[in-house]
Amino acid sequence: MANIVKVKVSGELACFTRPEAKVERVSYMCMTPSAARGVLEAVLWKPEFHWIVHSITVLRPIRFISIRRNEVQDTIPVNATRGVLKWMEWPDNYEPYYADSAGRESPYGDHRVQRHTLALREVAYLISAEPELTDRANQPRRKPRDVDEPQGADTVEKYVGMFTRRVAKGQCFQQAYLGLREFVAEVKPMTSEDRPDPADPVLSCAEYPLGRVFYDFQYGSDGRRIPLFAPALLRCGVLDVDAMRENLTAGSTNGIKP
């Protein structure tokens, strides 16, 4: 238990998209295990270890907000015919993709689409996790060590110390976010006051079923990515990720078991 790290993650907006919603984004009621792992990796990531999430505690009342936004629906190609390589060679022919209020029939609205998002607002979570060493640990490094990485063998204690120091200083490997990159997350050390709101009926409930929730992706030796799902329960505002890990099943991209 000495290697367990606990951090508070909060933000104004969050969207942990349910995969069964094809076009319009609809968020789960709480953070998913893969999103929690992504937040931890944003603070500290090394190929010598990976994060094992144990639990996610919902600290604030679960409230949704409906947002409709202009989005760019196409990706800019890289090819030399009409993409990035062509624009690099002939900058005068640069044609940006716009996400503005122009109509789809106009030259500047061809790549724009309005999408609806049912997101969470004013969220805060307490993530409990620990690092686990991989087969890359204590092997010759391909890149130099970070300036804040102590010398010596790769141990769980070393990475816990690095993570704790980075959280205390507000440092990160990359910007942490809550489901979508535009929903910025703030990562802080846990305090004694970080507890679920007892006034919220969901967080005070002994058991609140969330249904089948996305856990994470499993990567095969051929590089194929398989989504994993598991039934989830909120017990007094706490999502037991260890219990989810014991009941994992593979699913299709729309969240329905094949």
N, C-alpha and C positions, 0 to 999 in steps of 0.2 A: 504493500500500500504506500510505501515511501516514494515510489516512482509515479504515483498518480498526480497529474496536473489538473487544476480546476481554474477555468477562466470564464469571465463574464463577457458575453458578446451581445451588443445592442445596436439598434439602428432605427431610423424613422420608417423605413419600408423594407419588406422582405417578400420574396415569392419563391417558394419551393414547389415547382410546378408538378402537378399530377400528370403522369405520362398519358393517361387516357384522354386528356383534353388535347386534341390535335392542333387546333389553330389558336383558339383563345386560351390564354394562360389562366389556370386556376390553381391556387396554392393549397398545399396541405395545411392542416391546422397548426402544425409546429415544424420546427427544423428537422430535416432528415439526417440520418447518420452520415451520408456522403457529403452533405453540406457542412456538417460539423468537422469532418475530416479536412475538407477544403479550407476552412477557416484556420485550423491548426497548421496546415501545410503553408498557408500564406505567411504565418509568423516564422516557422522554421521547417525547412524541407531539406532532407539529405537522402541520397540513395542508400546510405548505410542503415536506415531504419524506416519504419512506417508507423503510422498512428493507429492505435486500437481504441475506438470510442466505447466507453462503458455506459454512460447515461447522458441524457439531455434533459435539463430541468427548465420548464417554462416559467419565467418569473413574472411576466405581466399578463393582464387579461388578453384573451384571444379576440382580436377585432379585425375585421376585414375592411378593405377600401376598394372601390371600383375605379379603375383608371382606363381611359382610352387614349392611345398615343399614336402618333405617326411613326412608322418604322420603315426601314429599308428592307425590302423582302428579297433582294438579290445580292449575291456576292460578286465583287469585281474580279473578272478573270485575270489570270497571270499571262496568258499567251500573248504572242507578239502581233496577233492580227487585230485585236480590239481591246487589249487589256493593259496591264501595268507595264509590261515590257515595251509596248508600242508607245505609251505615254512617256516613258523614260527616254526613248530615242527621239521622239518628236513632242516636246512639252507643249507646243502650241495647240496640239490636238487633244489636250487633256479634257475629258468629259466626266466631271464628278457625278456621283449618285446623290440625289437630294432627297431628304425626308422633310418636306415642307407642306404648306397648306394648298399647294397647287393641285388641280384636278388630275386624274389619271390620264386624261386625254392630252395634257400639255407636255411639252418636251421635258419639263422639270419634274413631272409627277409620275413618270412611267415606272419608276422603281419604288414608289411609295405605296404603303398599305396601312390602313387603320386597324389596329388590333386592340381587343379588350383584355385587360388584366385584372383578375380578382386577387389582390395582394393582401398581405398582413401589414398592419401599421403599428408603430411604436412598440417594437418587439424587444425582448431581452431574454437571453438564455444563459444557462450555466452548463458548460461542457466539462465532463469528467472523462479523461483519457490518459493513456500512457504510451510511450514509444516502445516498439519491439524491434530488435536488431534483425537485419536481413543478412543474406549470404554475402553481401558486399562489405559488411563490417570487417574492420581490421585487415582489409586487402589494400594493395598499392593504390594510391589515389590517382585519378586521372586529371584532377584539377587541384590547384593549391587550396589549402585550408582557409576558411574564413578568418578574418582578423580577430573575431571574438571567440573562435573555437580553441579550447585548450589543447595543448600537446598531449600525446599519450594514446593509449588504446581507446578504441570506440566502445563506450559503455552506455547503458541506459541512463546512469546517473549523470554522465557528462551532458547528454542531450537534454535531460530534464533541467539541468542548471542553465544551459544556454537558452532554452525556451523561457524559463522563469525570468531571466535577466532581460530578455528582449521585450517581454510583456510589460515588465516594470518600467522600461525606458520608452515604451511606445514604438519600438522598432518592429519591422516586418520584412519578410523576403519579398513579398508583393502585397498590393492592397487587398485586404480581406473584404469579401462581399457576402450578401445574404441572398443567395439564389441567383440573382441577376447582377451583372457587373456594375450597373448603375445604382444599385442599392448598397451603398457603402456600409461596412460594419466597423464598429468600434470595439476593440479588444482591450479589456482591463483585467487586473488581478481580482480574484474573488474576495468579497468581504463577508463579514458575519451577518450582514443585513440582507444578503442575496437569498431570498426565499420566495416561493410562489405566493401570489396574492390570494389570501384566504377568502376575499370577497367575491372572487370569480367562481361561478358555479362549476365550471369545467375543471379548474385547478384544485378545487376543494373536494371533488368527487373521488371516491375510493377507487373506482375503476371507470375509465371513460374510453370505450373502444374507438380506435381511429381507422379500423379496417385494414386492408392490405396496403402497406406502405413500402415505397421504394427504399431499399437498403444501400446497395452500391452495385458497381459493375464488377464482373469477374472476367478476367482476360485469359483466353486459352493460349496454348503454345503456338497456334496459327495466327494469333493476333485478333481473333474474333472476340467481340465484346458482348457478354451475356448479362442482361439486367437481372438482379436478384431482388425478390420481394419477400415480405414476412408480415404476419399479423402484428399489430402494435396496440399497446394499451398505455394510456396516461394514468398513472397511479399517484393521485394527489399532486399532479403537475409534473411528474417525473416519467420520462420515457426510458424504459430499461432496454438498452441496445443489446446487452448480453443475451437477454431472453429472445430478442428478435433473431440474433445470430444462430440460435439453436433451431429455428423453424424456417430457414431460408428455402425458397423454391424459385426456380428459374421462370421467367415470364417473357412474353413478347414485348415489343416496344410500346404497345398501347396499354400495358399493365394487366393484360388478361392472360391467364395461364394457358399455354398451348395444349 
